[in-house]
Amino acid sequence: MKLKRWRALSWSFATVALLAFCGTGCHSVPTPKAWNVSIVKETAATIDVDLIGVSALEKPDWANYNLNDYFNNPNDPRRKEALQSGDLVTFALKKGEASVLKIDDAHWKKWFGHGASELLILAKLPGVFSGGGDDPRRKFLYLGKSDWKAQKKTIEIEIQNTRIRVLTPQVPRD
């Protein structure tokens, strides 16, 4: 009888400890939110920008994908699939003019429908790049509702000759 009581007490203690731990130490994944995304270029170079909503499961595939193939091969399968599935938004930037993905654009609903939590920005910059994971033509942005100090719910991005520069301050993550 004492053994049963001890087990019940042990399980109760373990449950309370687990709940206390999760209440203080477990972090839930933030719910993603649509934003206005305003992109301008500050270079005379011809620059195309692709936007794709990606999930945590898709991110490693995109983070390691060779961007030289993506941009230079007109039959690149990854870009072709993204275009055919409707997951890709492409802007041909004009100097000094903002291209904007609106907060109510249908792509947000599509992306969130397949679990997107980040926005992938790919810019076809002038010059020669490695194409690997550290390629400055690739930038991931978290989409949590508390991730950005954005005026008018707008994340502002500037495309330069050598990089994608996010102008909107990001809220530090713990």
Protein Blocks (a to p, Z undefined) as FASTA:
>chain_A
ZZmmmmmmmmmmmmmmmmmmmmmmpccdddddddddddddfbfbdcddddddddfklmmm
mmmpcfklmmmmmklfklmmmmmnopaccddddehiacdddfklfklmmmmmnopabdcd
ddddedjdehiamlckbccddfbfklpccehhiacddddfkbccdfbdcdddZZ
